[in-house]
Amino acid sequence: MLFLPCQDELDCINDDGRILGKIRFDSSKEEHIFNSADESLSLTAAEEASISERLSGLDSDKYSMPTQDDD
């Protein structure tokens, strides 16, 4: 699973190169959330675990998400 920054989000890309969705920060909830690119898409257990680990790591500051500098 790759997590590639795009603007203020992370694209979640599986081993086949498909974008599964995006991780972004939800300021109203004060946490990072995953938005699926396709609601009909079924994630594998490994993909779900990888995304969950990344979400918890972002919320605990284990990982950081680059933000775009518009200057």
NORTAFEN-V684275 format. One record per helix or strand of 3 or more residues. SS is the DSSP state (h for helix, s for strand). FROM is the first residue (numbers start at 1). TO is the last residue. If there is no record, write none. Layout:
SS | FROM | TO
SS | FROM | TO
//
This chain:
s | 2 | 6
s | 9 | 13
s | 19 | 26
s | 31 | 36
h | 45 | 59
//
